[in-house]
Amino acid sequence: MSVNIEEVLAVKSVEEWALLVAEYTTTALKVLLGREKLPTLDELLRVGWDDTKNAGVYGHIITTEAPGHHNHVYVGSASHWDKGLRKRRQDHEKLNQPNYHHHIARQPFRHGRFVTLMQIPWNDNTAVDIRPIRLLCLLGEAVWTSWIGGFSEIHVSSDLLSLFPYDRLHLSWRGLCTHSCLIEGLRTPIDNARRLERNRERRAERRAQMTPEQVAAEIVQQTQYWRDWDKKRKSTWKAKDFAKNRRSLADATARWRSAHREEHQVAKASWSQDQLRKWRDIKRDEMRGLRARYPNRYKEIKDWWSKDRVAKYKARKAERNRRLAARKRRGEVTSKPEVDAAEVLEARLAAARLASRRRQKKYQARKKVGEGRH
């Protein structure tokens, strides 16, 4: 369930909302954005992260040193009761969501760090109604996403991009937010006790009109449904854990290879040759052992393989001769003209040069497309 954000914001004036956002914004961010100069990425990282369960707004800064790629900034809010910013960071570190933000952060040559932009402590009334703090978090997220350039240029309109107070030409990062959080509406918590009681009443009314056999069949069917659902849930989590471990291992391996590229190539070449030699020796010893243990069986397999190979060769040769005879009857086959070897070599070299130029053009085109995406 969601509430229209405009109706809730109309309760207070713009000045009152601005004062509330400024009150809970961290001091380091207010000092940084209070200047006329555009902050750098290093200055934004120095804002720091507070590992707390309070609600608030955070920034996920993704940096990279790979050539041809950009740094990115994502701004989000955390209003989960009694878990707040710490829970939201743990969710993002899993990188298991199919969105643009996690797609960029999952790439092995990128590294993410978190900063705290706003921090709102919980109070005694929050457990009863969490909506005021959740609304303030959404408003702070919208404000700071605009101020630090968190909107993605390829996903949002020019109206949202125009809210950035600095010149975007001097921006050293790109945004990852694909929309404004204010269009989602204010999500309110569901009264679980009331919902469960209503479901029990409806179930009792429905079963009062059924026979005992129908009620028993429905109970068996629902029990089997929830058992299957639980098995599917457990298997899904196992698959996610396996994928997460495999992805983390692949990322660590990629980082190690990028740091020790030359040593890795030399080690891989030497390892491949040694392993291939060992594998050949092992297979040779196995074949010798099998030949000594089962001489008759080995001879039968060898004779069968030889006969089968000869039979397949004869079948291919007969098919080739049949097609050639058919082409001769149609007059498609003529005598081969004499060709100069030097001309053939020159033609092959020209074809190779043309193929090389085509590959270079395709590589440059793919490289431009990749730079445009990031």
N, C-alpha and C positions, 0 to 999 in steps of 0.2 A: 504494500500500500504506500502511496506517495501523496504528498500535499503540494499544491501549487506554490512555488517559491515566491511569486510576486505578492500573493496575499499575505504571506508571513512577513516579508520585508516591509510591507506597508505599515506595520505596527509601530516602527520607529523611523525617525528621520535619517537622511543620509549622513548628517554630521554625527549623530549618535552611533550609527554603525561604524563609521570611520574611527571614532574614538575607541570603540571596543576592539576593533582589529589592531589598532596601534598599541593598545594596552597590553595585549598578550603576545605581540611580536617580539622576538628576541632582540636584545640590545645590539648585538653585533650586526644583525641585518639592518636595523634602523640606522646605525652609524654608516654602514656601507652604502645604503641607498639614499642617504641624506645628502650625498655629494652630487655635484653636477656631472661628474665624470662617470663614464660607464665602467662598472666593476669588471675586473678580470676573473677568469675561472679560478685562479689560485686564491684570490681574495674571497671568492664565494665559498671555496672549500674550507677556508679558515673560520667560517661561521661556526663549524663544529656540530657534533651530534650529541644529544642528551638521551641516554638510554633510560627512558622513563615510561611509565604506564599511563601518563596523562594524555589527554586528547591534544590535537594540534595539527599543524601543517608541516610537511617535510619536503625536502628536495632530494632527488636521486640524480647524482651527477656521474655521468658515464664518460670516462676519458679513454683515449687511445693514442698510441705513438705510431701506429701503422700509417704509412704514406697513402694518401688518397682518401682517407676517411676523416670524419669530423667528430668532435666531442658533442655530447648531447646532455640535455637537462630535462628532467621530468618533475612536476610538482603534483603532490597529492595530499589528501587529508586523512586523518585517522580519528574515528569517533567510536570505536568499539568499547563498550562499557568495561572499565577496569583493566583494559589491556592496551588500548591506545597506540602510541607510536611504536612501542616495542613489537607488538603483534603485527603491525603493518609492515615493518621492516622484515620480519621473519617471513611474511607472505611473499614479499618481493624477492627475497633471496632464493626462494624455490624456483622462480623463473619458469613456471609451468602453465602460464596463461597464453592463449593464442592471440595476443594483441601486438600492436606495433611496438609498444614499450619493451615488452619482454623479448620480442624478436631481435631488437637491437642489442639488448643487454646480454642475451645468450651467446653472442659471437665471441669466440675465444680470445681475440686480440683486444677486447674491451674490458675495462675494470670499473666497477661502480663503487661510489661512496655516498653516504647519506649525510644530510645536514638538517638541522632543526630550524624551521622558519617561524613557527608559532607554537606555543605551549599553553594549554588551558587546563588547569587542575580541576579534578572532580569535586563536587560538593554534595551535601546531604540530599538535596532535591534531585540530583541527577538520576538516582535509581528509580525515582517515580516518573520523571519526564526527562528524557534525554534530548528532546528536540531543540531546546535553546542552544546547547553546546554543539550539536550537530549542525545547526544552521550557521553558527559562527565559524565553524571549521570550513564549511562549504564557501562562505563568503571570503574568508581569508585565502582559501585555495584559489578562488577566481581572481582575487586582487594580485597575489604574488605570482601567479602564473603569467599574468600580463606584464608585471613589472620586471621580472628577470628573464623574459623571453622564453617561456616554456611552451608556447603554442607552436605546433608544427605548421610550417608554411605551406605544405602540400595537402593539408587536411582541413584547415579552418579558413574562414572568409577573411577578406581584407579589413573588415570592421574590427574583428578581434585583434588582428596584427597591428592595427593603428593605435591600440591602447598602450603599446610599448613606448615608454617615455624617452628612449634614446634612439640613436641612429642605428638601424639594423645592419647597415653596411659594415659597421665596426664590431659586430657581434662575433665572438670567437667560438660559438657553439650553436647548435640547432635544437629546437624544441621537440618534445615527444608527445605532448598532449594533443589528441586528435579532436577534442571538442571541449566546450565549456561545461564545468560541473553543474552550473546553474540550470541547465536544460534537463537534468535528470530528475529534478524535483526533490523534495525533502522526504526521505523514507522514514516512516515511523515504526516503532516496535509493535509486534503483534501480541495481544493478550492471549498467551498460550492456554491458560487455565479456562478462560471463557470459550475459546475455540474447541478445546477437548470436550468440555461439557456439552456444547451444542452438537458435536459429532456423536456423542454417546446417546443423546436424546433422539436424534434422527435414526440411529441404528436400532434403538429399542422400538421405535414406532414401525420401522420397516419389518423387523423380525416378528412383531406381534401379529402381522398379517400372513406369516409363512407357517408351513407345517414343520414339525420337529425334524423330519428328514431333510427338508430344504435348509433349515438352520444348520444342521450338522454338515451338510455338503458345502454350505458357504464357509463355515469355519475351517474345514479341511482345505478348501481352495485358497482362502486367505493365508492360512499357515504356510502352505506350499509356496505361495507367491512371495511371502516375506523371506522364506528360506532361500529361494532362488535369488532374490534381490540382495541378501546378505552375502551369498557366495560371489555374485557379480561384483559387489562393492569391494570385497577382500581381494579378489583377483585384479581388479582395477588398481587398487593401491599397491599391490605387489608389482604390477607392471610399471606404475609410476616410479616406485622406489628403484626398480631395476634400471629404468631409463635415466633417472636422476644420477645414480651411481655411474652408469656408463657415460653419461654426458660429462660429469665432473672428471672422470678419468680421462676422457678424450680432451677436455679443456686443459688439464694439467699436462698431458702429453704434448699438446700443441704449443703451450707456453714454453715447455722445455725445448722443443725442437726449434722454436723461433730464437731462443737464447743460445742454443748450441747447434746451429744449423750445419756448419762445416764439419764439426766433430761427429755429428749424427750421420751425415752422409758417408763419411769415411768408415765409421763403425758399421753402418748398415751394409756397405759394399763388402767389407771383410767378413762380416757375420754371414751374409748371404752365401758367399763362396764356401766358407767353412761348413755351414749347415747343409748346403747342397752336396758337398763331398761326403759328409757323414751319412746323409740320407742315402746316397748311392751305395756306399759301403754296406749299410744295414740291409738294403734291399737285395744286394748281391749275396750277402751271407744267408738271407732268408731263402732265396731261390736255390742256393746250393744245398741248404739243409732239406728243403722239400724234395729236391731231386734225389738226394741220397736216401730219404725216408720212403718216398713213394715213386720208385723208378718207373713202374709200369703205368701208373696213373699219369705221371708227368709226360711219358711218351704218347699216351693216348690224347692228352690235351694238346700237345704240340702238333701231332698229326692232324687233329681236328681243326686246329687254328690255321694250319698251313692249307688244308683242303678248302676251308671256308674262305680264306683270303684269295686263293686261286679262283674259286668259283665266282666271287664277287668281281674280281678283275676281269674274268671272261665275260660276265654279264655287262659290265660297263663298256668293254671293248665292242661287244656285239651291238649294243645300243648306239654307240658312236658311229659304227660302220653303217647301221641302218639309216641314221639321220643323214650321213654323208651321201649315201646312195640316193636318198630322196631329193636332196639338194641338187645332185648331178642330173637327175631326171628332169627337174624343173629348170635347169640351165643356170643355177645360181653360182655354181663353182666353176671357176676358170683357172687357167695356169697362172702361177705366181710370177709376176715380173721381177726382173733383176733390180735390186736396190743397192745403192752405194752405202757402205757401212758408215762413212763419215757423215752422210746426210741423215742417217738414222740417229746417230749420236747427237748431232746438232739439234734435231727436232726434239729429242728427249730432254736435252738441256733446256731448250726454250720452254717446254711444257713444265719442267720443274721450277723454273724461275717464275712463270705465270702463277703456278699454284702457291709458291712462297709469298708472292705479293698479295694474293687473295687472302691467305691466312693472316697476314699482317693487318689488312683492312678489317677483317672480322674481329681480330683481337682489339684493335683500337676502338671499334664500335662498341664492343662489350664493355671495355674499360670506361668509356664515356657514360654508358647507361648505368654502370655501377656507381660512378661518382654522382650522377644525378639523383640516385635513390637515397644516398646518405648525405 
